[in-house]
Amino acid sequence: METQEQQYLKGFNHGYLLAIHEPELVKSIVANKNEHNIYFKGLVLGKQEYDMEKIRGRLKGLNRNEIPRKDITKNKGKER
């Protein structure tokens, strides 16, 4: 028999993988709330973790693609 921790971990991993490969399916599963089932709690949090990682990746991409600042030292010493 599986412990609650094992059930939670299995649900978390399944939620994460479903969010990657079958996002519409996991959305419909999560819409049916079942707070009493530890596997379901893991599934929901696995999906949320994937969503947060996706957002973090987008934010990192935005940081890398920032508009370059003017380099003040570039034209230093040159007359206009």
C-alpha positions in Angstrom: 0.0 0.0 0.0 1.3 3.4 -0.9 1.9 6.1 1.7 0.2 9.5 1.4 3.6 11.0 0.5 4.0 8.5 -2.3 0.5 9.3 -3.6 1.1 13.0 -3.4 4.4 12.7 -5.3 2.9 10.5 -8.0 0.1 13.0 -8.4 2.5 15.9 -8.6 4.6 14.2 -11.3 1.5 13.2 -13.3 0.2 16.8 -13.0 3.5 18.2 -14.2 3.7 15.8 -17.2 0.1 16.3 -18.2 0.6 20.1 -18.1 3.5 19.6 -20.6 1.9 17.1 -22.9 -1.9 17.4 -22.4 -2.6 20.9 -21.1 -6.3 20.9 -22.0 -6.9 17.5 -20.3 -5.2 18.6 -17.1 -7.2 21.8 -17.0 -10.4 19.8 -17.2 -9.3 17.4 -14.5 -8.2 20.3 -12.2 -11.6 22.0 -12.7 -13.3 19.1 -10.8 -12.2 20.0 -7.3 -11.4 17.2 -4.9 -9.6 18.6 -1.9 -9.9 15.4 0.1 -7.7 13.3 -2.2 -3.9 13.6 -1.7 -3.2 12.4 -5.2 -5.4 15.1 -6.6 -3.7 17.8 -4.5 -0.3 16.7 -5.9 -1.8 16.7 -9.4 -3.0 20.3 -9.0 0.3 21.5 -7.6 2.3 19.7 -10.3 0.3 21.6 -12.9 0.9 24.9 -11.0 4.6 24.2 -10.8 4.8 23.7 -14.6 2.8 26.9 -15.1 5.2 28.9 -12.8 8.3 27.5 -14.5 6.8 28.6 -17.9 6.2 32.1 -16.5 9.7 32.3 -15.0 11.2 31.3 -18.4 9.2 34.1 -20.1 10.4 36.6 -17.6 14.0 35.5 -18.1 13.5 35.9 -21.8 12.2 39.4 -21.3 15.2 40.3 -19.1 17.6 39.1 -21.9 15.8 41.0 -24.6 15.7 44.3 -22.8 16.2 47.4 -24.8 19.9 48.1 -24.5 20.8 51.1 -22.4 22.8 53.9 -24.0 26.4 53.5 -23.3 27.5 56.8 -21.9 31.2 56.0 -22.1 30.9 55.1 -25.8 31.2 58.7 -27.1 33.1 60.1 -24.1 35.7 62.5 -25.2 34.3 63.1 -28.6 33.1 66.6 -29.6 29.8 67.1 -31.2 
